[in-house]
Amino acid sequence: MDLNLKGKRAIIMGASYGIGASCAEALAAEGCNVIIVSRSMENLEITRKEIAEKYDVEVRALTADISSHADIVRLSETERDVDIVVNVAGMNCAGSLLEVEEPKMRAGFETKVFGYINMCRQYYPILKARGGGVIVNVVGVGALARWDWYPYGGSINAAVNAFTQSVGSESLHRDNIRVLVVNPGLIMTPRVEKYDAQLAAEGKTMFDFGRPGADPSEVASVVAFMASDRASYVTGTAVNVDGGLART
C-alpha cells in the first residue's frame, strides 16, 4: 500500500535507536524526508547513515533534549519545513510506589509530559500556518494497563494520552491537523530487555500474557500509517499496539 508520504518531511524525536529510529526508517521507506533528533549525536549518526544508505531521501540528524524547553524552541525556530511530528521519549520510571525516588519521577514528567506538550505547543502553529499536518505522540500502554510496578510511568503516559486526545478532538476540523497517540505495549527495546532481566532475576516476567512485540518496527509501521493520508479521519484517539495487553 502506497501511503502517499513521498516528499513529505517528518521530524522524529528520540530517534537514535529503538522505536524512534524504527519510526524514522518506516517513514523514510515511504519516501518521507526525515529529521532525526536525540540528545546525543553518537548513536544518532549511526542511525542517520543506516537510513541514508537504504533509502533515497534526505536524512538529517540534530541534537536536542525533549525535556529542555529551550532546545524545543530552538528546534522549532530552525526546523519549520515539517509536515509530520513524531514524539518518542523513553523514561526510566519502572518501580513500585516506594521504589522510585522523586527526582527520577519528576524527570519522567519533565521528559514525557512537558516535553511532548512543549513540542505540540511549538509545532502546532507551524503546521497550522502550512495548512495542516500530523502530530503522533508515541506514549505507552502502561497508561491503561495499571501495573503495580509502574504507577509513575503509567501516570505519565496517562497524562500524555489525555492531553493528546483533548488537543486532537477538534484539531482536524478546525485546523486540518491530526493529533493522536500510538501506545506501544512491551516491545523488545533495550530498555525493556534490561528491566525484564531484572524481573527474571526475581523469578518474575513482564510477558506472562503472551509474547512481547518482536521488534520496534511493529510500532513504527502503525506510526507511518497513522501519519499518512490513509488515516486522514483519525485524530484525538489512541491506537494500541500491545497484543491485547491493555485488557489484562
C-alpha positions as CSV (number, residue, x, y, z in Angstrom):
1,M,0.0,0.0,0.0
2,D,1.4,3.4,-1.0
3,L,1.0,5.7,2.0
4,N,1.4,8.8,-0.2
5,L,4.2,10.1,2.0
6,K,6.8,10.7,-0.7
7,G,8.3,14.2,-0.5
8,K,6.8,14.9,3.0
9,R,9.1,16.0,5.8
10,A,9.0,14.5,9.3
11,I,10.8,15.3,12.5
12,I,11.2,12.4,14.9
13,M,12.3,12.9,18.5
14,G,14.1,10.2,20.4
15,A,15.3,8.7,17.1
16,S,18.8,7.4,18.0
17,Y,17.6,3.8,18.5
18,G,14.6,1.7,19.4
19,I,11.1,2.8,18.4
20,G,12.2,6.3,17.4
21,A,14.8,5.0,15.0
22,S,12.3,2.5,13.6
23,C,9.7,5.2,13.1
24,A,12.2,7.3,11.1
25,E,13.1,4.3,9.0
26,A,9.5,3.4,8.3
27,L,8.8,6.9,7.2
28,A,11.9,7.1,5.0
29,A,10.9,3.8,3.4
30,E,7.7,5.5,2.3
31,G,9.7,8.3,0.7
32,C,9.5,10.8,3.6
33,N,12.4,13.1,4.2
34,V,13.3,12.8,7.9
35,I,14.9,14.9,10.6
36,I,16.0,12.6,13.4
37,V,16.6,14.2,16.8
38,S,18.1,12.9,20.1
39,R,20.2,14.2,23.0
40,S,23.5,12.8,21.7
41,M,24.9,12.6,18.2
42,E,26.8,9.3,18.7
43,N,24.0,6.8,18.1
44,L,22.0,9.3,16.1
45,E,24.7,9.5,13.4
46,I,24.8,5.7,13.1
47,T,21.0,5.7,12.6
48,R,21.3,8.6,10.1
49,K,23.9,6.7,8.0
50,E,21.9,3.5,8.0
51,I,18.7,5.2,6.8
52,A,20.5,7.3,4.2
53,E,22.2,4.2,2.8
54,K,19.0,2.3,2.4
55,Y,16.6,5.0,1.1
56,D,16.7,7.8,-1.4
57,V,15.6,10.5,0.9
58,E,17.1,13.4,2.8
59,V,18.1,12.3,6.3
60,R,19.4,15.0,8.8
61,A,20.5,14.4,12.4
62,L,20.2,17.1,15.1
63,T,20.8,17.1,18.8
64,A,18.1,18.4,21.2
65,D,16.7,17.3,24.6
66,I,12.9,17.0,24.5
67,S,12.9,17.8,28.3
68,S,14.5,21.2,27.6
69,H,12.1,23.9,26.7
70,A,14.9,26.0,25.3
71,D,16.0,23.1,23.0
72,I,12.5,22.7,21.7
73,V,12.1,26.4,21.0
74,R,15.4,26.4,19.2
75,L,14.4,23.3,17.1
76,S,11.1,24.8,16.1
77,E,12.7,28.1,15.1
78,T,15.2,26.4,12.7
79,E,13.2,23.4,11.5
80,R,9.9,24.8,10.3
81,D,9.6,22.9,7.0
82,V,7.8,20.0,8.6
83,D,4.6,18.1,7.8
84,I,4.8,15.4,10.4
85,V,5.9,15.5,14.1
86,V,6.6,12.2,15.9
87,N,7.4,12.4,19.6
88,V,9.2,9.5,21.1
89,A,10.8,9.5,24.5
90,G,11.9,6.8,26.8
91,M,11.9,7.1,30.6
92,N,13.1,5.0,33.5
93,C,10.2,5.1,35.9
94,A,9.7,1.4,36.5
95,G,9.3,0.5,40.1
96,S,6.6,0.4,42.7
97,L,5.2,3.2,44.8
98,L,8.1,3.4,47.2
99,E,10.9,2.2,44.9
100,V,11.1,5.2,42.6
101,E,12.8,8.3,44.1
102,E,11.2,11.7,43.5
103,P,14.0,13.1,41.3
104,K,13.5,10.2,38.9
105,M,9.7,10.6,38.9
106,R,10.0,14.3,38.2
107,A,12.5,13.7,35.4
108,G,10.0,11.4,33.8
109,F,7.3,14.1,33.9
110,E,9.7,16.7,32.5
111,T,10.7,14.4,29.6
112,K,7.5,12.8,28.5
113,V,4.7,15.1,29.8
114,F,6.1,18.6,29.4
115,G,8.4,17.5,26.6
116,Y,5.5,16.3,24.5
117,I,3.3,19.2,25.4
118,N,6.0,21.7,24.5
119,M,6.6,20.0,21.2
120,C,2.9,20.2,20.4
121,R,2.7,23.8,21.5
122,Q,5.7,24.8,19.3
123,Y,4.8,22.8,16.2
124,Y,1.0,23.1,16.2
125,P,1.1,26.8,15.0
126,I,3.8,25.9,12.4
127,L,1.6,23.1,11.0
128,K,-1.4,25.4,11.0
129,A,0.4,28.0,9.1
130,R,1.4,25.4,6.5
131,G,-2.2,24.3,6.0
132,G,-2.2,21.2,8.2
133,G,-0.2,18.3,9.3
134,V,0.1,15.4,11.8
135,I,1.4,15.0,15.3
136,V,1.9,11.4,16.5
137,N,2.7,11.0,20.2
138,V,4.2,7.6,20.9
139,V,3.4,7.0,24.5
140,G,2.8,3.6,26.0
141,V,0.1,1.1,27.0
142,G,1.1,1.5,30.7
143,A,-1.4,4.4,30.7
144,L,-4.1,1.7,30.5
145,A,-2.6,-1.5,32.0
146,R,-2.4,-0.3,35.6
147,W,0.7,-2.3,36.6
148,D,1.6,-2.1,40.3
149,W,5.3,-2.0,39.2
150,Y,4.7,1.1,37.0
151,P,2.5,3.6,38.8
152,Y,4.6,6.6,37.9
153,G,5.3,5.6,34.3
154,G,1.6,4.7,33.9
155,S,0.6,8.1,35.3
156,I,2.9,9.9,33.0
157,N,1.6,8.0,30.0
158,A,-2.0,8.6,31.0
159,A,-1.3,12.3,31.2
160,V,0.1,12.4,27.7
161,N,-2.8,10.3,26.4
162,A,-5.4,12.7,27.9
163,F,-3.6,15.8,26.7
164,T,-3.2,14.4,23.1
165,Q,-6.8,13.3,22.9
166,S,-8.1,16.6,24.1
167,V,-5.9,18.6,21.6
168,G,-6.8,16.2,18.8
169,S,-10.5,16.2,19.4
170,E,-11.2,19.3,17.3
171,S,-7.9,19.9,15.6
172,L,-8.8,18.2,12.3
173,H,-12.0,20.1,11.6
174,R,-10.6,23.4,12.9
175,D,-7.0,23.5,11.6
176,N,-6.6,20.4,9.4
177,I,-4.1,19.0,11.9
178,R,-4.4,15.5,13.2
179,V,-3.1,14.8,16.7
180,L,-3.1,11.2,18.1
181,V,-1.4,8.7,20.2
182,V,0.2,5.4,19.4
183,N,0.6,3.2,22.5
184,P,3.2,0.5,22.3
185,G,3.0,-2.5,24.5
186,L,6.1,-4.2,25.8
187,I,8.2,-4.0,22.7
188,M,11.6,-5.6,22.9
189,T,13.7,-2.4,23.0
190,P,17.0,-2.3,25.0
191,R,15.2,-0.6,27.9
192,V,12.5,-3.3,28.2
193,E,15.1,-6.0,27.8
194,K,17.1,-4.6,30.8
195,Y,14.0,-4.4,33.0
196,D,12.8,-7.9,32.1
197,A,16.2,-9.2,33.0
198,Q,15.9,-7.6,36.4
199,L,12.5,-9.2,36.9
200,A,13.8,-12.6,35.7
201,A,16.4,-12.5,38.5
202,E,13.5,-12.3,40.9
203,G,11.7,-15.2,39.2
204,K,9.2,-12.8,37.5
205,T,8.4,-11.8,34.0
206,M,6.5,-9.0,32.4
207,F,5.4,-11.2,29.5
208,D,3.1,-13.6,31.3
209,F,0.2,-12.5,29.0
210,G,2.0,-13.6,25.8
211,R,4.9,-12.7,23.6
212,P,6.4,-9.2,23.6
213,G,6.4,-7.2,20.4
214,A,9.2,-8.8,18.5
215,D,10.6,-5.7,17.1
216,P,10.1,-1.9,17.2
217,S,9.1,-2.0,13.6
218,E,5.7,-3.4,14.6
219,V,5.1,0.0,16.2
220,A,6.8,2.0,13.5
221,S,4.5,0.6,10.8
222,V,1.5,1.8,12.7
223,V,3.0,5.2,13.2
224,A,3.8,5.6,9.5
225,F,0.2,4.6,8.6
226,M,-1.3,7.0,11.1
227,A,1.0,9.8,9.9
228,S,-0.3,9.3,6.3
229,D,-3.4,10.4,4.5
230,R,-4.6,6.8,4.6
231,A,-5.6,7.6,8.2
232,S,-7.0,11.1,7.3
233,Y,-10.0,10.7,9.6
234,V,-8.1,9.5,12.7
235,T,-7.5,12.2,15.3
236,G,-8.0,12.7,19.0
237,T,-7.6,9.0,19.8
238,A,-5.2,6.3,21.0
239,V,-4.2,3.3,18.9
240,N,-2.8,0.5,21.0
241,V,-0.1,-1.8,19.6
242,D,0.1,-4.2,22.5
243,G,-1.1,-7.7,21.7
244,G,-4.2,-7.1,23.9
245,L,-2.1,-6.3,27.0
246,A,-4.2,-3.3,28.0
247,R,-7.2,-5.6,28.6
248,T,-5.3,-7.7,31.2
